[in-house]
Amino acid sequence: QENVMAQTVAVSVATMPLAAGYVGVIPALGMLDPGPVVLPWWKLLLWSIAVSLFGLFMTIPLRKQSILREKLRFPSGTATAEMIKIVHKQKTQIDPATGDVVPVAVNWRRTWRFLGISFGAGALYDFLGYFVPVTKVLPIFGASAATEWGWLLALSPSYMGQGMIMGFKTSASMMAGALFGWGLLGPIARNQGWAPGPVGSTETGATGWLMWLSLGIMLGESIISLLIIVLQYFCDLYRIWRAKRGGGGGGGSSSRSSRSSSSSSSSSSSSSNHPASAHVTAYAGDGYSDRVKEELDHAGPEWQVPARIWLSGLVASSALCVVVVALVFDLAWYEPLVSVILAMLISVIAIRALGSTDLNPVSGLAKVTQYVYAGACAGGGPACLAANIIAGGITEASAQQAGDLMQDLKTGHLLRSSPRHQFFAQLVGTLFSIFPALGAWMLYSHAYHIGGSELPAPSARMWKAMAELAEGGELPSHVLWFTVGGAIVSGAVPVVALLVPRSRPYLPSPVGFGIGCYIQAHWVVPRFLGSLAQVAWHRWHPAHHDKYMIVVASGFVLGEGVLSIPIALFSYFNVPVWTCGGCGTTLGACPTVCQ
């Protein structure tokens, strides 16, 4: 139970930068031209508190439908539960090198050794990358391709670790997108005069042109996937309704009675081994699958979140969000109210998507809110652009928090943990994480130019671009048909996967392809190399790979990530580098101290 609570708190802390919009919404507000919105720390604090709570309260009443009745899988939550089971139950393991049965402690020592080595490699790379910047900007196809189109070899352990975790399919799709966008369409758009400005310009350059193609690809897949999920949801409801009607006759009544008796027996047996009582409702009828029957809930009433808590909390947190957002951004009271209502409705879809696919399409859902909200802002101009981004940010926060908590509740359900304890653990972690997330934003936004070459913030640019389009902006020349074509092709992928399930392993990831089309190649190449490395590792030594791949990849990510904090401080205080030799010849965007 302690591990369940610990991972619940850890998840809530780790995802706060996403929920509070420090990755997309807040940078996008600062990119508005004219009228950039740069918030002082106290307004950011109020904003973070306002958007981080109501998504948690609205999740509690959805637990029964999502986990007990529909039995959505929530793959990551299920995998977490399995890992916790293994840690606590497996006393010995087979040593892959010797074949001997060894105590877990020996393997833990080896695990820590692998983690330490990979952590040190990531930290060392980041350290050398600051003091010898050329180590991060090695050209692949010559200086011209590196300077203009970003074809660089950056052997970042952090990005390689991310590629190892993402897997070959996603990273290969990203690499294909980079080749298609930055190796083919981008140069064509520039040579044809469709994107005549500097390559890096989001207004007139290839970067801005490719951004719309990328957005079309990702939105096409997201919208079709959501439509499929919604249709499946209503089909399930219809089958459940038919199953209930089918139980109305004598045979159905008898079936229900026998099931009820079985459930009571199961409940009594479960109660003898667990302090919480078990409850089950079964529907008789047409033989529909187990999904029409409510699964055993091992959390009795004393372990549930009382309705008075989640209902009063939902009302209070929603009112807090409306009032704070209206005051901080000088909006009419009904504007954030519309956003909160939309956020609640869309969060239900986000939970269903996450439970079915293990992907929470918060970005695509937020874009839908931006379109819907466009008609609610009167007057137009920069103020409406900011309000549009804020509306999407409220949806993103709600969907992110709701998905994270429901994933954790799935883990807790499989391990017979208390939903009440998990809810309060998530609440405590969320409130605590507001402060380190704010501190990290203040540090990085002062040390780096958010949206510049070192931290390009592609998500923020997409937020800004979507707000401009929703509020009446114009697309770059000739990009519309490419965008529509990309949306159609990417939307066909989930349809093919649904109709031909055997094709799923061979279909590309539209989201990965779209991201690869937008972010420059030097962000993609190391991730692709990392995925290749883990594939080779798996083929060479599968047992070794299964035990230590995640550990090594996590060490790479953690090492470079942890050292990025002192590196940001070095940049903030203009600590001199050892040499800038070769930096300016391969990439126009060297660290500030080398410019």
Steps between C-alpha positions, in 0.01 A plus 500: 500500500788737573634454145159573353476826694861591420452459125170691518677797660795469259276509193310804625826685568664407170206600278430841654711691240274351232175558688589861586598573140870576554581292190250655258244751628720736703778522233234551230359800688847654503535449122192701406586786267376760562403484863717227660366393838784452749369417847682582824565217741199567721258487207659177382451361849131592500455358149665169600278463805187592305539244218650209694213392725159464335623225265579287807159542663307421182692173454370332815138440384633361168701222670207261523408532133855489362665237720221284641237495226691548177822351639717728289853363497712811573816316381752715690301475822474124455873471429577704812288265708681200356839655575401568862381138531832373369704719734311376804446135415803378305764393751749355250586549134695318232833667432508540118881471495540179704154344504520470878220587738617809685346718770326817391762707685771394252288618210418823681870573530544437130197717424645788702834456321335526158300800616811673638701448182226625269425793734868597498516479119202733464636747752847499343360569155301797626803634687727476197226634276504828690874551524577357150182586305618347172446153651126559467497637145684259269375536138366196314468624138734796512496847651225637277250222578591530867465878517178538302317170538627367832661180374734454795624203696432572867584184694289605795465210747172650618348493153645156433346378825166645396528316169573175683185543710279618211586196294593452139158565346455850640861612456519356148181689415661817635809437288287443190317825577828688533623368165168584336471845653855630535653299218226528235196724552678779686760560226226471234284761677795736519612452139144543372456824693229361728722567804733779384621617840785367715467128565453551873220756465158383622332774297653481152758221518502125455460448874162673500396327177586154633328577829161502329571172323600348834190635671274359227660156531463489878147643506381260229611197699379642833151591374438168323631305800269694729204441270574127503522501879173693535322267258632197687384656826143547376502153347598362840220697668252367246614141561477551875147639455409197291655271762288663771183464290588138428501432875138604537353153435485194718821353365676829549369528855622154583837577347523822698410318821765236450757763420398700802549194717838440344592861556401482866716193546790671325448808712509302823813318394671825405398667823662228704835579345471875476372770732281653233176339394434405138197595297396384154210558267451261208273537202335199339406502137626431154842358578685823450858489629610550860514874442126523566553363851629718775834383635559431868582815691728401784479849645206515736310815598759595760767512226297704250515877459168621646269676258488807723879539462534462125180691423577796727860493383394502136272799551757691707795427269298587189392830656861566603618441143236732353569782747881479495533470122256786446694725739853401391431541128233771522229290334122511527379246756314290244811440286686274748163349599448381141852361503444309824178344371669395175797368696279272709327355195823446310677349802254210485619429146862533612450238772339262254779553246768442762331190633466351153824601330737614781519837324341812643444733201496816713655714228246404234212535746620845602510604134136398470422732791686782327278463194180481703605795714583723202140620477477588870751786492362830379710771340792302362859615519788390729270476802292231328815312397610486862151400616491224238829353623384525862177314416697216346736502797212441742389198296855364481543530877171325575558216251858451622406483867195281441697252290788478748272438797289239320817318391613494863157384616529207260831405660343530843198293398721214380697509826194553725603844616273768639364745241455752782868480597608520136283804440649687795851389399441645153358817654800545731746430216323748273501782755864436590615481138365844416799662668791304344330523159475877537860523620624295205309722257642818652853357482483374142311799364770730639793281395378430146289661233189281498419448134862555393747250361591341833139456619286532184170416677327348193184433698473867593528606137218265410283648774566848366440398139174324581375804693582725204321271256196458725473877539506568125864469395626388156699193404834523314498464122412155360509333842123438525482204266810341648346542844167351392676215323710429808188501719321256267793259483566512875129459572498185288758333726269436802224391260729241340616390846137451603394313188821295459639437851788292363636810328555694824866401555585622151312829497696819571427735789330809350578704811867401480512578126333837555740597777795396284372726223509798731793477741837522330696184427760546774222438755392182319825327400617407854157363588508283189852380584386416853213291369737316265730430793223347708385284205854372453532440874175301503614278215844447653385420856120509552506409871764763576306757297173428681664547840720803447392694190257726685758550776773605258267723299371665818857563614582675174193722531551572869872573470463764234176631652638544851818670378292736285419691819861604578558549126209745496662678794833513309321662207308737725822629661692495167764252618767495224539189286832333428482543123252602231713358221295366209169593656405791276595318180255214548201660666403862514347454845785439742466570872466864591853513640636405155308766307 
